[in-house]
């Protein structure tokens, strides 16, 4: 433990018996043997997490290094019985429960050595009892699998965790930055990259957001039906709009002529009740035959001097008429993280971070200003997940629906999952909150999987693992099912798949050698049963490389890794207990996205590169996968000047939703950005087809803006429509002839007028 952390943990508010040097003795008195990492070998208050590892033993053998926030002073927070099932709400009014002194010190003058009077000591005894109860109850759990989380003991504990995280976040800033950077420099981004795979509307001749799992719709910033397009646009400059954020524009289209109708702006900020001059973002949309669902994240730290947390608002609109009509609203705590939709049920996932609500930091004077609020006078909605028809009417979740990791050392971010009927979004059917979540989700009609990244240390090497937890979904009700643990981290949602009762996941393991200052990487694919026990694996795939894309097709997994070349691996999963690599094909560059083109072909889109691994542009590649696991290249097309680094770029390399993939129409589309030696930029949207082993460029749609690239492309009937934040363009797919072009009211298009300043912003600057 570093001297800095030890100094913080030994502040005067902590009783002597809870100071770090006394923890082993305290644990031994309570019946457990102290360990160097703050856990115990038997039944102490802190214990190794009871999560199945690769061999299913539950033994880790590695020491946790991220227990900076809530470890020692949360000794009293060990664990209670798992409670699943029915969701409960409690009012958000101030509590009359015990004060925070129960966990954080002896400010009332009680002698810390007098255990009969010291509330911290009593809490520690209760926690030890609860830890033993959990161990006994876990054996009798109604779930066939082991769940890696236990219910929060009290709202006061949640308050204590949030406040401690808020205080130590700044004090530990240097330590956290140093230790987190070891993983942050090497771990791939875990943003939620949803794909455009299969339309979620009923129209057969309209391209919409495509889905990883059949029947499970995914969100996007654009949605369409055969009458028009809903598109998330940058809000007007603040001298025009009172809100800082984005809006939704509805653009009617004539599918026969490709002409645009009169645009209609949906006032989502006003419908959401967001105060003027507040920051918000339209994060996602869904479209069914009758409803448009808009999901908004908003941030406003104070309203009338009262702190408020980030919230996510679900807005629904009736789209059966000529223009959308607002029909309902629901508000959930936290910022938008991800979502899925099955029929009329929206699964909404948000991330509530409460570390900054109790402590302010003056960056100019480099000093901290601590908040003196206590549990008794703090609105629970600042640190407890909630849902309701509005922020004012929102109710906090019952403790039976709030879960903490068995090893409570993953920080104080809280994931909240709600099942919401879009026909009545004012209340959730069911909600669950889980602390310590990171990363993408994977969702089927029956289950939702989340992941928690664990940073570990062993023998001088720094590696990581991932805890995967499964929730059953039925009629909008969320029920914890099981947890399992695998080595490495998950790139994105496409690295996960459920098939024939098994969960498959591909990971990259980063191991940091502190002495040598080097990082080793390796890749694996694991097969887990329905209770998330690992039953089979392939490890040490392409050492020194990292996973760039994964695609599962039935009993076959296709995995792309990359360092200098693009190896594509085919892995046979027909025997879950013994996966086998059947073939490997190497080409230059890498595919950032893979998708099934037809029964015999797999298409890849990504980055073109030289033999030395220098990235020069973008590429399309078609793989022949028809020969029993053997791989062959069956088409390659690169767009690259070859003159200097990154002269050709596509937004779709990093955002899969920007790809248009329509095998039925034989269309492949994506945005392009090209620059010359003088850094003059040209933006366009390229459209391709494929036949007989060759890609053919049908044409490009040129942008009239030097600064704004196209974000999305879709077809309605025989016309292609492409969209940027400045404009929308339509062309005839057959002839690539432009049929219409329209502009949006954005900074680049609105002329400066007589009122250049509003809310402190001058557009002339």
DALINCOR-V46006 format. One line per field, one symbol per residue. burial: 1 if it has 9 or more other C-alpha atoms within 8 Angstrom, else 0. Layout:
burial = ???
This chain:
burial = 000011011100011011110111011101111110011110111111111111000100000100111111111111111100001000010100001111111100010100100111111111110111110011000000111111111011111111111111110110110000011000000101111111111000011111110011111111111111111111111110111111111111111001110000010110110100011111111111001111111111000000111111111111110001010111111111011111001111111111101111110000010000001101011111111111000111111111111111111111111111110111111111111110111111001111111111110011111111111110011111111111111111111111100111111111111100000111111111101111111100011011111111001111111111111111111001011011111001111111011000111111111100111111111111110011101111011110000011111110111111110000111111111000001111111111000110010100100101111111111111111111111111100101111001110010000001110010000
